[in-house]
């Protein structure tokens, strides 16, 4: 049960952090265009989120 709570806690903390990082990167790219900023936001978010799903990162 404790492991499950740790996983939930990590998700609650990690997802807002990766959204914040993605948002900041999108703000830096907004001068190149709104669609370019949206693309960079999703590119960054998905990269970090897929790293979260990688089971090798859970144990290292």
C-alpha positions in Angstrom: 0.0 0.0 0.0 2.8 2.4 0.8 4.3 1.9 -2.7 1.0 2.7 -4.3 0.8 5.9 -2.2 4.4 6.9 -3.3 3.5 6.4 -6.9 0.4 8.6 -6.5 2.4 11.3 -4.7 5.0 11.3 -7.4 2.3 11.7 -10.1 0.7 14.5 -8.1 4.0 16.4 -7.8 5.6 15.4 -11.1 2.8 16.2 -13.6 2.4 19.9 -12.5 6.2 20.3 -12.6 6.5 19.0 -16.1 3.5 21.2 -17.1 5.3 24.2 -15.6 8.5 23.4 -17.5 6.6 22.9 -20.7 4.7 26.2 -20.2 8.0 28.1 -19.6 9.5 26.6 -22.8 6.3 27.5 -24.7 6.6 31.1 -23.4 10.1 31.4 -24.8 8.9 30.1 -28.2 5.8 32.3 -28.4 7.5 35.0 -30.4 8.0 32.5 -33.2 4.3 31.9 -33.4 1.4 30.6 -31.4 1.3 27.2 -33.2 5.1 26.8 -32.8 4.7 27.5 -29.0 1.9 24.9 -28.8 4.0 22.4 -30.6 6.9 22.9 -28.3 4.7 22.7 -25.2 3.3 19.3 -26.3 6.7 18.1 -27.5 8.3 18.9 -24.1 5.3 17.6 -22.1 5.2 14.3 -23.9 9.0 13.8 -23.6 8.9 14.2 -19.8 5.7 12.2 -19.4 7.1 9.3 -21.4 10.1 9.4 -19.2 7.8 9.1 -16.2 6.2 5.9 -17.7 9.6 4.3 -18.3 9.8 1.6 -15.6 13.6 1.7 -15.5 13.4 5.1 -14.0 11.3 3.9 -11.1 14.1 1.7 -9.7 17.2 3.8 -10.4 
